[in-house]
Amino acid sequence: MVTKNPDQIFYYSLSETSMGWIGIAGNEKGLRRLILPERTKEGILAELNRYFKSSIKLIPADEQFFSIIEKIKEYFTGKRTLFKEEEINLDDYTIFQKNVLLKTRAIPYGVTRTYRWIAEQAGYPRAYRAVGGVMRINPIPLIIPCHRVIGSYGKLTGFSATGGIALKRSMLQLEGIPTRDLHHGNKRK
């Protein structure tokens, strides 16, 4: 049954990049979900269905996402690509979460920042662990570049996308960020 409430309808597209399949979804309010490269198209579609509630209707719409998908494909080939113009939909997030995600979105290509820096910029200087929690639920990685957020002293901590820290390291390397000095850190330190 198709609902007439536009908030209950999201459009999506799946596409293959040089690093695997991606999925993107949104509505007239903006992008709502980006799934970073995974091995299979079916895995991406399953993840989109898990993310959206069963009451949400997902409709394929490749033409709607053509431009952003082309930019994502370019990114994964190592081309400097900026994602500043895309509208995003953070309707279901708290004020704190939105603030953290928007501060993260402002991190320039090829630059890293720490969880502490994001917390300070968001106006919550002691909430760096909470910032990590927000990064974990970032619905639009790459558009909101949580891969550019690292722990204190260059620790590569946390990355919830399939591929984990290895994918985070690869994405930083694509942007020309030297990762040999970055190390996988213990989250509890």
N, C-alpha and C positions, 0 to 999 in steps of 0.2 A: 504494500500500500504506500503510495507516494504522499508525503505530507506537504501541505502548502506553506508550512513554516520554513522560511529560507535558512534559518539557523540549523535546521535538521538535515540539510542537504549539503554534502561536500563533494567536490569534484577531485579526481585524481588522475595521475599519469605514472606509468612505469617506463623506465628506459635503461638501456645498458650503457655503461661508461667503460673506460679503459680499466677500471678497477672492480667492476661488478655492476650488478643491478641496483638502481635507486628507485625510490618512490616519493612522490610529492602529492600533497593534498591541500585544498583550501576552498574557500567560498568567496562570496562577493566582498567580505571584510578583509580578506588577505590570506596569505599562506598560513597553514596551521600545522602541517607535519611534513618533515623531510626525513626519509630514512636513508642513511648513508650506505655505501656499497655492501651488498651481500651477494652470495653465490648464485641464488636463483630468483627468478621472477616470482615464483610461487611463495617463496619466503617473504618477499617484500609485501605481496598482497596479503598474506596472513598477518604480518605485522600491522599493516594499515587497519585490517579488520579488528585486531586486538585493541588498537589504540582508540578507535572510534566506538562509541556505545552502539549496542544493537539497534537502538532507535534512530541512529543516524543512517541516512541513505548515502551510499558512495556511488558516484556515477563517473564512468571513464570519460576523460576529456583531454586527450592528448594535445589538441590544438590550443587549448587554454594555457597550457604550461610549456609550449614549444620554446619560447624565448629563455625562460629560466633554466630549462633542461639543457639547452645548448650552452648556456653559461656554466652550468655545473660540469658538463662534459669537458669544456675547455679547462676548467679548474683542475680536473683530475688528469689532464695531460701536462700540467705544469705551467699553463699560461696564467699570468697575473689576471685575476678576475675579481671584480668588486660586486658586492651584493647589497648596495645601499639604497637602491630605488624600489625594491620590492616591498609591497604592503604586507604586513604581518598581522595575524590575528591571535592576540593573547587574552581573549575575553575571559577565560576561565582561571586566570592566574591572579594571585593576590597582588596588592600594591608593591610589597617588598619584592616578590618574584619578578614582576614586570620591570621594576627599577633595575634589578640585577641583570636581567636579560637585555635590557636596552643599553646599559653600560657596557655589557659584553659585546653587544653588536657594534659598538663604536671602536672596538680595538682594530687598528689598521692592519691590513694585509702585511705579512712578514714581520709582525711584532708580537711578542708575548707579554702577558701581564700575570700577576699572581692573584690567587684567591683573595689575599689581604688587600691588594690594590683595588679589586672590584668592590670589596666590602667598604673600603674607605670612600670610593667614588660614589657609591650608592647611599652614603650617609650613615652607615652602620659599621664603624671601624673594627669592632670586635666580632663581627658576625661572619668571619671568613669560613668557618665550617658550614654555616647555613648557606653561604654562597656555593660551596661544593654540592650541597643538596639540590640547589636550584640548577646547577650545571647538569646534574644527573637526570633531571626531568626536562631539560631543554628540548622543546618539540621541533625545533628547526635548526639542527646543527649545520654548520657551514654558513647559513644565512645569519645566524647568531653564532659566531665562531668560538664556541666553547673549547675547541681544540687548541686555541691560543692561550688558554688559561692554565698556568702551571703552579706547582707548589713553591713554597719558599725555597731559596737556594737552588732553583733549577730542577726540582723534582717533577717528573712526569707522573702525576697521580690522577687516577680516575679518568675513564672514558667509557661511557656506557654503550656506545655503538658496537655492533658486531665487529670484531677485529681489535677492540680494546686499545691498549697502549700502543700496540704495533701500528694500528691505523692512525692514531694520533701523531705518532712519530713520523709516519709517512706523509701526512698532511702538512706538518711543520716543514719537512724537508722540501715538499713541493713549493712552499713559499720562500725557500732559501734560508730558512732558519737553521743554523747549525745545531744538530742534535747530539753530536758526540759528547758534548759537555753536560747534556741533560741526562739524568738517570732516573730509572724507575724507583720511586720512593715508597716508603711504608706510609700508608694513609694515617697511621696513628701518631706519627711524630709531629 
